[in-house]
């Protein structure tokens, strides 16, 4: 399971952190999120406690509001104190090599390097996300969740490569909080299939048109049952979501784009992820209880597999269906 740790200063951003936490929990589940690291049992070395809490994290989100530096006596900032919890959290994340995402709240500016202790002076050079507290909150959170998904895909690929002892292809992966990967035997079959597909293309065997399946790049088994299929379609370079919204529906002609895309070769090639007809768009699903009510009610000709995931945060989710037996 993916784990996202949220670091914040209570007197600076407790309310907006609660809103962000609630929104992320609808996408990844509450068990995937962790905050309030400073709830430390008496007598425990808080440095060890924070290190242990962060050691299993995949991403650390740093919520920065207008009072993030903190006020201390004598005109100093709390962040300057070696015992400051927030400082230790960020320092530890840097030491462990965990991806750190600064989130600037409202019109807050990133602290300048000279405002920070030496150990934190790389923070201002991390690309930050901005979250509005007003009417643009939903829009900004949607972009933020997209960025998180990209990092999750990368972290999942790294973890899979370590577990298998081999480097896997860079393909669009499924957020671990809401989907589960296929069994190892299925993964092996997929890799063999990809290898055969590449050989066929190189040999010139099989020619398909540009507008339909010429850019089919790989078949990926999805869902815990391993029976739902999707196709990733090459689209050339995609630079952002607006570019994807224009290109993906066009190159996925004859298939259904599910709203996901990923870059496989920076500046050269991206792929648009499609569904193959066994996952049913259902509108927004907020949690497992919501899925249990909506998915069975919408599936009249097939049965719900028990799986669901969000393709467009706050807008569209899909219910996994049990496909009919394969034709032999």
N, C-alpha and C positions, 0 to 999 in steps of 0.2 A: 504494500500500500504506500502511496505517496504521502509525504508528511511535509506540511507547510507550517513554519513557525512565524508568528507575528510578534514583533518587538515594538513596544510603544511606551510612552511615558504617560501615566494616568492623568496627571494634572494638565497635560498638553492635549491629548486626543482621545480620551476614553470613550466619548459618545460616538465619534465617527469610526473609531476602531470597532465598536460593537456593530455598526451598520455594515462595515466591510466584512467582518467575521460572519455575520448572518448571511450575506449574499454569497460568499465563498462556500459556506456550508451547504447551500442548496445545490451547488455544482459538484463539490468534491466529498461532501459528507462531513459531519462534525468530527468524526474520528480521525480525519486527515489533517485537522487543524489544531494548532497548539498555541496558547498564549498564556500570559500571566506566569512567566517563568520565575518571577520573583516571589511566588508563593512557596517559600522554602521552609522545611521543617526546622524547628529549633535545634541548635547545636551542629548543623551541617555547614561545611565550608561552601559558601554560595558560589565560589568559583568552580568547584567541582560539580556542583549541582547544575549550573548553567551549561558547563561543558557536556555533561551527560545528557542533558535535555536536547542540546543542539546536535549531538553526534549522529543521531538517526534522522536528522532533518535533510530534506532534499532542497528546500528553498527557505531563505529567511527574508521576510518582508519587514522593512523598517518604516514605520509610520512616523512622518516628520511634520509636526504642526508648528505654529508660531512660537511655542514655548518649549520646543524639543530640547534645546541646550540646557534648560533648567536654570533656575536662579538659586544662588547660594550666598552665604554671608560674605561680606567683604568685596562685593562686586564681581565675584568669580562665577563661572558657570558650573553647574553640577557635573556636566560631562567631563570637566577637567579632573574630577576626583577619581582616583584609581579604584575606589570602592563603589562607584556609580553602577547600578545594575544595567542600565541601558548601554553604557560604554562597554561593559564586560561582554554583553550579548553581541554587540557588533564586532568587537575585537576577536571574540571566539569564533564567530562565523568566518571572519577573514582567515584566521589561523587554520581552520579546518577545511578551507577551500570550498565552502558552500556558496552557491549563487546568492548574492545579496541584491535585493530590489528596493531602492529607496522610493517611497511613496510620499509625494508632497501634497499636503492637504490645502485645498483652496488656493490662495495666492501666496502661500508660504514659499520663500526662496531657499534654495539649497545653502546650507552653511558654507562659508568660505573656509579653505584649508587652514588659514591662520586662526580661525575660531575653534579649531578642533585640536585635541592632543595628537601627538605625532603618530600614534598607532591607528588613528582613524582618518588620516589625511588623504587616503585614497577614496574615501566615500564620495566626495564631491565630483569625482571623475566617473562614477557609475551612472549610467543613463537612468534617469528617474522617470517614474510614472506620476501623473498629476490626477488627483481625484477631487472633483468639485463636491461641495456639501449641499448644493442646491439642485436646480433643475437638470444639470448635466451629470448628476451622479450616476444614473443608469448607463448613459452613453460611455462615460469614462470607465465604469466598472466592466462593461462589455469588452472594451479594448484591453483592459488590464487582464481579464480572464483569458483572452486570446494569447497575450504574451506569456502568461503562466503556462498555458497548454503547450506552447512551443518549448519552454524550458523542461516541462514534464516529459515531453516526448524525447528530448535529448538525454535527460537523466535516466529514463526507462531504457533507452537504447544502450547507454553505458552499462547499466546494471545487468541487462541481458547478456551483453558481450562478456562481462566478467564471469557470470554464472555459466555460460556455455564454453568459455575459453576461446572464443573466436569473435571476430568483428562482424557484426550484422550489417546488412544494407541500411542506408539512411532512408527510411520509409515513414509514412504517416502512421503514427502509433495511437493507441487508444488511451485516454486518461485513466490511470490505474484506479482512481477512486470510484469510477462508475462502470468500468468494463474489465473483464478478465481475459487474459491471453489464452491461446489454444494450448493443448498438451504438447509436451516436447516432441512426441512422435509426429504430430501434425505440423509443428514448426519445421522439422526436418524435411517433411514432404514438401512444404512450401518452398524451402530453399532449393531443393532439387528441381522443383517445377520452374523456379525463376532461372536457374542455370540452364535448363533445357530451352526456355523461352529465349534467352540471350543467344544461345547457339543457333536457334532457328533464324533469328533476325540476322545474325552475322552471315549465315549461309545463304541468306536471301530466300529462305523457304517461307512462303506465305506473305502475301502483300495485301494490305488493307488501306482504305482511303483515309485521308487526313481528317475528314469531318466526323468519322464514326470511330472505329477502333484502332486506327493507325497508331495512336499514342497510348494504347494500353500497356502499362509498364509492369504491373505485377498483380497477382491475385492473392489476397490476404484473407485467411480465415479469421473471423471475428466472433466474439461472444464466447461464453464459457462452454457452450455445447460444441463449438467448432463447425456448425452447420450453416451459418449465415455468411454470405460472401460479399465482398466489395472489390471494386476495381479502382486503381489509381491511374489517372490519365495525365500524360505529359502535357504541359501547357506553355513551355518556354519560361522565361523569367517572369515571376510575379513579384511586384515591389511592395504592395500593401493590400489591405482588404478591399479598397475600392477597385484596384486593378483586378483582384480575384473575382469580384462580383461581375466584372465585365467579361473576363476571359473564360472562367470555369463553365458557365452555362453553355457557352459556344462550343468549346472543345469536348464537352460531355454530351454532345448531341446523341440522342437515343438512350442516354443513361440519366440517372437523377443525381445531380450534385448535392452532397449533404451539407455544404457550407464550410467544409474543412479543406485546408490546403497547407502544403509545407514545401520548403525549398530543399532540393536534393543536391544542387550544385549552385553555390552562391553566384548570382548574376548571370547564370546560364540556364538553369532548368528548375522548374517547380512542378508539383503534381497537384491535381484536384482530386479529392476523394469522392467516390460515388457510392451509392447503394445499389444493390441488384434486385430489389423488389421484395425482400423478405423482412425489411425493417420499415415500419409504418409511421410516417410523420403524425404527430398527435397534438402539436401545440406545446406550450410550456408545461413541464412537469417539475414540481418543486422538491419532492422528496419521495421516498419509497412508498409511503402511504398513499400519496397522490397517484403514483404509478399504478398501484394495486386497484385503485378505483377507475382510472381512465383507460388503461391498456385493455383489459378484458372486454370492456363495454364497446370499444371501437373495432374489435376484431371479430367479424361475423363469419368469415370463411376460413379462418385458421385459428390457432391457439397461441396464447402469449407464452414466450419462453421464460418469463420472469426477469428478463434483462431489459434495461432502458438506459439511455444516455442523452445528454444535451448536445445538440449540434449548433444551435445559436442561442447563447445565454439569454434567458428571459423571453425568448421568442419561440423557439422550436426544440422539441425533444422527439425521440423516436422510440417506439416499443419494438423489441426484438420478437420475431415470430418464429414458431416452429415450422420450417419448410416441409413440403411433402417429401415422401421417400424418393431417393434418386432413381432416375430411369436407368435400367440396366440394358 
